[in-house]
């Protein structure tokens, strides 16, 4: 079974930074595509950033240049460094991966950015 546990959310003012972490078990982050999704208030969950098995990354346009996704093989962790935060970055961030044709999600971590 795959288990993903997020941490690092919180409340910050616009322009601030946060670093989210996702500890994985039951899968190896360096051998999987790992992603972060955001469920903003009143909206569907949307992809924010992803890192592939080969280390390739992709970001939604709204976070390019501000967010960085990375992984730590030794800790089996994927992180999302979020800089220059904006109020529209507010919501619940979820860690995601896929195995055996199934999606696996963490419980989410709340990020609130005030103006």
C-alpha positions, -999 to +999 in steps of 0.1 A: +000+000+000+012+035-008+010+062+019+017+099+015+020+122+044+022+160+038+035+187+061+047+222+061+015+242+054+006+273+073-005+309+072+018+335+056+015+370+042+017+377+005+054+376-006+063+350+020+076+315+015+067+280+027+082+246+020+059+216+018+071+181+023+056+147+014+070+116+029+062+085+009+060+048+019+051+019-003+067+036-033+101+050-041+099+087-051+129+086-074+112+058-094+078+074-096+062+105-109+053+126-079+031+156-080+016+184-060-020+195-065-039+224-051-076+225-042-084+262-039-116+273-022-145+266-044-124+250-071-115+215-084-081+200-075-055+211-100-020+201-108+006+226-095+039+208-101+052+173-110+086+156-111+091+125-133+112+094-129+140+110-149+139+142-128+120+162-154+097+188-139+067+207-150+047+235-134+014+252-140+019+286-155+008+305-125+036+292-103+065+291-128+095+310-114+081+309-079+077+272-069+103+245-071+095+207-068+123+185-057+129+150-043+152+135-017+159+098-024+175+092+010+144+104+028+120+092+002+105+127+002+092+151-024+091+188-015+076+219-029+094+252-022+069+280-026+083+316-028+066+349-035+033+335-024+001+351-035-034+350-020-045+329-050-021+302-038-044+296-009-059+262-005-052+226+004-021+211-012-020+174-019+008+150-027+001+125-054+015+095-071+003+066-092+010+029-089-008-001-103-030+022-124-043+039-092-040+074-079-028+078-043-032+110-023-021+123+010-044+139+035-035+174+023-019+204+041-035+238+043-018+269+029-033+303+036-018+335+021-032+368+032-028+400+014 
